[in-house]
């Protein structure tokens, strides 16, 4: 009769012990050097994930005007400063010949949606932005993304960009949450990005992207997008493992003519760290120039960050 009671008591004490141990572990005070390394790793991993998936957004929007806006990402016209080019180049730069694009519709000409588009980069495809992509990005559109309530679900199949492997279980959704008069998208991503040396980033992101300029023309080249939202995750860098959180405090500014975020501020901190701690990092994307540079200010010291 006493055995079940003893078992329940033992289980209860074990759970209490685990909870107490976890709280102690996650609330520990780190040394200054550890705090510095933790925030650098968190800020760099968040910025890297942000860059990778912003590029996927541009590609999903840019395949053609039937499903998106057309002419963005790998499908865009190059302009001054884009993809590291110098001077002005108004030539149309189509998607690389090593990229195979497959479009599957419903089969009904009058109602073609849902439409599934597969971007197949094969075993290695050097693209105009200087990155090498492999594998597939598969996008399923419920309707043209410029229409309110339309959505796209994106899956990855053995996809990588340079040394970054995107886990096949990654989920990425784009939903048009705007109106007839305001173009706006809500983006939710749950991803894992891995590297061959064992380092990885777990990334959970919720963002709202709103077009603030360029609505009066049909070209996407003058569109200005404002990005707001939060992210959280975990990064493993060598022997360091850090759980972190981030919040955009000054909206990001992103243009389709530039593959990097050109302006905006995001605060990144170790999970459970006090909001007023000197170890909260402030990542500043700059004053609007199209470049791959950002600055991280941490405990009064500024570091240069190179964007992916």
C-alpha positions as a printed Julia matrix, in Angstrom:
308×3 Matrix{Float64}:
  0.0    0.0     0.0
  2.87   2.32    0.71
  4.76   1.65   -2.55
  2.65   3.98   -4.75
  2.92   6.75   -2.14
  6.69   6.38   -1.93
  6.91   6.37   -5.76
  4.8    9.54   -6.07
  6.83  11.25   -3.33
 10.1   10.3    -5.01
  8.86  11.6    -8.39
  7.71  14.86   -6.81
 11.06  15.45   -5.12
 12.88  14.62   -8.36
 10.82  17.17  -10.32
 11.4   19.83   -7.65
 15.13  19.12   -7.78
 15.21  19.42  -11.59
 13.25  22.69  -11.58
 15.49  24.16   -8.9
 18.62  23.05  -10.75
 17.41  24.55  -14.03
 16.58  27.88  -12.4
 19.97  27.97  -10.76
 21.72  27.17  -14.02
 19.86  29.7   -16.2
 20.08  32.56  -13.73
 23.75  32.24  -12.98
 25.98  35.29  -13.16
 28.7   34.93  -15.78
 32.13  36.49  -15.78
 32.65  39.61  -17.9
 34.5   37.61  -20.54
 31.78  34.96  -20.66
 29.06  37.62  -20.96
 30.96  39.26  -23.79
 31.45  36.01  -25.69
 27.84  34.95  -25.09
 26.39  38.15  -26.53
 28.77  38.23  -29.49
 27.78  34.67  -30.37
 24.06  35.4   -29.93
 24.14  38.66  -31.92
 26.14  37.17  -34.77
 23.93  34.07  -35.02
 20.74  36.15  -35.0
 22.09  38.51  -37.67
 23.18  35.53  -39.79
 19.75  33.87  -39.58
 18.07  37.21  -40.3
 20.13  37.61  -43.45
 19.54  34.08  -44.72
 15.77  34.16  -44.3
 15.35  37.74  -45.55
 16.93  36.46  -48.75
 14.43  33.59  -48.92
 11.58  36.12  -48.51
 12.93  38.15  -51.43
 13.17  35.0   -53.58
  9.65  33.8   -52.69
  8.25  37.24  -53.55
 10.33  37.59  -56.69
  9.85  34.39  -58.7
  7.17  36.04  -60.83
  4.26  38.47  -60.6
  1.7   35.66  -60.67
  2.58  34.52  -57.13
  4.36  37.56  -55.7
  5.66  40.94  -56.67
  8.09  39.63  -59.28
 11.67  40.69  -59.96
 13.16  40.54  -56.44
 15.87  38.46  -54.82
 17.64  36.21  -57.32
 15.13  37.31  -59.95
 15.74  41.04  -59.79
 17.29  43.72  -61.94
 20.65  44.84  -60.63
 21.15  48.46  -59.64
 24.04  50.43  -58.17
 25.42  48.83  -55.03
 23.38  45.66  -55.32
 25.12  42.33  -54.71
 28.47  44.05  -54.28
 28.43  45.63  -57.75
 29.98  49.02  -58.35
 28.59  51.67  -60.64
 25.22  51.47  -62.37
 24.16  48.34  -64.2
 20.6   48.41  -65.5
 20.85  45.07  -67.33
 18.35  42.43  -66.39
 20.18  39.73  -64.46
 17.96  36.64  -64.62
 18.22  33.81  -62.12
 21.43  31.79  -62.57
 21.28  29.08  -65.24
 22.16  26.48  -62.6
 18.83  27.19  -60.84
 15.95  25.03  -62.02
 12.51  26.53  -61.32
  9.51  24.19  -61.4
  5.94  25.55  -61.2
  2.99  23.25  -60.46
 -0.54  24.72  -60.5
 -3.92  23.24  -59.64
 -4.48  22.45  -63.3
 -7.46  24.79  -63.48
 -6.65  27.74  -65.7
 -9.38  29.88  -64.14
 -8.28  29.03  -60.57
 -4.6   27.99  -60.67
 -3.99  28.15  -56.93
 -2.64  26.54  -54.87
  0.63  26.89  -56.74
  3.82  25.11  -55.69
  7.15  26.46  -56.9
 10.4   24.58  -56.36
 13.73  26.37  -56.58
 16.26  23.6   -57.2
 19.88  24.66  -56.85
 21.19  21.15  -57.43
 24.53  20.15  -55.97
 25.92  23.68  -56.02
 24.82  26.89  -57.71
 26.88  30.1   -57.69
 24.45  33.02  -57.61
 24.7   36.71  -58.47
 24.89  37.68  -54.8
 28.18  35.81  -54.4
 26.72  32.9   -52.39
 26.66  29.22  -53.32
 23.33  27.47  -52.78
 22.53  23.77  -52.81
 19.33  21.75  -52.48
 15.75  22.93  -52.79
 13.42  25.65  -51.54
  9.78  24.6   -51.97
  7.11  27.32  -51.74
  3.37  26.6   -51.71
  1.2   29.69  -52.38
 -2.5   29.81  -51.49
 -2.95  32.9   -53.7
 -0.89  35.76  -55.04
  0.93  37.15  -52.02
 -0.12  40.72  -52.78
 -3.72  39.78  -51.95
 -4.92  40.16  -48.32
 -5.03  36.84  -46.41
 -2.87  35.04  -48.98
 -0.13  32.89  -47.52
  2.91  30.9   -48.52
  4.45  27.98  -46.67
  8.11  27.33  -47.34
  9.97  24.08  -46.87
 13.64  23.24  -47.32
 15.02  20.03  -48.75
 18.74  19.49  -48.18
 19.19  23.23  -48.66
 22.34  25.12  -47.77
 23.83  28.51  -48.48
 27.61  28.52  -48.33
 28.53  26.64  -45.13
 25.07  27.02  -43.53
 22.77  24.0   -43.68
 19.03  24.63  -43.15
 17.35  21.76  -41.31
 14.67  19.96  -43.35
 12.25  20.4   -40.44
 12.42  24.2   -40.64
  9.03  25.89  -40.97
  8.57  29.29  -42.64
  5.22  30.98  -43.24
  4.39  34.26  -44.97
  0.88  35.68  -44.53
 -0.45  38.86  -46.07
 -1.99  40.61  -43.07
 -2.42  43.92  -44.84
 -5.35  45.53  -46.62
 -6.15  46.65  -50.14
 -4.36  49.91  -49.36
 -1.49  48.71  -47.17
  0.9   45.89  -48.08
  1.92  44.02  -44.96
  3.22  40.53  -44.2
  3.49  38.54  -41.0
  6.43  36.13  -40.98
  6.85  33.18  -38.6
  9.96  31.02  -38.72
 11.15  28.09  -36.63
 14.51  27.0   -37.92
 17.78  25.29  -37.24
 20.94  26.36  -39.08
 23.93  24.04  -38.77
 27.56  24.02  -39.83
 29.89  21.1   -40.49
 32.01  21.86  -37.39
 29.04  21.13  -35.1
 28.07  24.75  -34.45
 24.39  25.59  -34.87
 21.67  28.17  -34.35
 18.11  27.47  -33.3
 16.02  30.44  -34.45
 12.43  31.37  -33.69
 11.28  34.6   -35.3
  8.03  36.56  -35.48
  8.16  39.64  -37.72
  5.77  42.08  -39.37
  6.95  43.58  -42.66
  5.13  46.7   -43.9
  5.72  48.56  -47.15
  6.2   52.22  -46.31
  7.16  53.57  -49.74
  6.9   52.54  -53.38
  3.21  51.66  -53.52
  2.47  54.11  -56.35
  4.64  52.28  -58.92
  4.53  48.74  -60.33
  8.27  48.16  -59.95
  9.56  46.71  -56.67
 12.86  48.53  -57.07
 11.64  51.61  -55.19
  9.84  49.69  -52.43
 10.88  50.37  -48.84
  9.98  47.75  -46.26
  9.83  48.32  -42.49
 10.41  45.28  -40.27
  9.32  44.96  -36.63
  9.25  42.01  -34.27
 11.15  39.65  -32.01
 13.33  36.56  -32.14
 14.74  34.02  -29.73
 16.91  30.97  -29.94
 19.98  29.08  -28.94
 23.45  29.17  -30.41
 26.29  26.69  -30.08
 29.68  28.1   -30.97
 32.53  25.73  -30.18
 32.26  25.0   -26.43
 29.79  27.82  -25.8
 26.02  27.23  -25.75
 23.79  30.28  -25.17
 20.0   30.73  -25.09
 19.11  34.28  -26.11
 16.28  36.65  -27.01
 16.07  39.73  -29.24
 13.7   42.59  -29.92
 13.73  45.2   -32.68
 13.6   48.55  -30.92
 14.07  50.79  -33.98
 12.36  49.27  -37.06
 14.58  47.69  -39.67
 14.61  49.25  -43.11
 14.95  46.86  -46.03
 14.85  47.58  -49.76
 14.57  44.97  -52.49
 17.51  46.68  -54.22
 19.76  45.79  -51.28
 20.07  42.29  -49.86
 21.05  43.56  -46.42
 19.1   45.41  -43.78
 20.37  48.97  -44.12
 18.96  50.62  -41.0
 17.45  49.78  -37.63
 18.38  48.6   -34.14
 17.82  45.3   -32.37
 18.65  44.5   -28.75
 20.05  41.04  -28.06
 20.52  39.52  -24.62
 21.18  36.23  -22.95
 18.0   34.56  -21.77
 17.05  35.6   -18.19
 19.41  38.57  -18.31
 18.02  41.77  -16.79
 16.8   44.28  -19.39
 18.99  47.03  -17.88
 22.15  44.91  -17.76
 25.25  46.37  -19.4
 25.53  43.03  -21.21
 22.47  43.66  -23.36
 23.88  44.08  -26.87
 22.66  46.84  -29.2
 23.08  45.86  -32.84
 22.84  48.87  -35.16
 22.46  48.26  -38.9
 23.54  51.77  -39.85
 22.12  54.93  -41.4
 20.51  53.54  -44.53
 23.5   52.76  -46.73
 23.48  49.45  -48.6
 26.42  47.56  -47.13
 27.17  44.39  -45.19
 28.26  46.19  -42.03
 26.63  46.58  -38.63
 27.93  47.61  -35.21
 27.35  45.86  -31.91
 27.69  47.94  -28.75
 28.19  45.9   -25.61
 29.17  47.26  -22.2
 30.37  50.48  -23.81
 32.54  48.74  -26.39
 31.67  48.73  -30.12
 32.37  45.75  -32.38
 32.1   45.52  -36.17
 29.76  42.81  -37.45
 29.89  41.51  -41.03
 26.47  40.56  -42.35
 25.9   37.37  -44.36
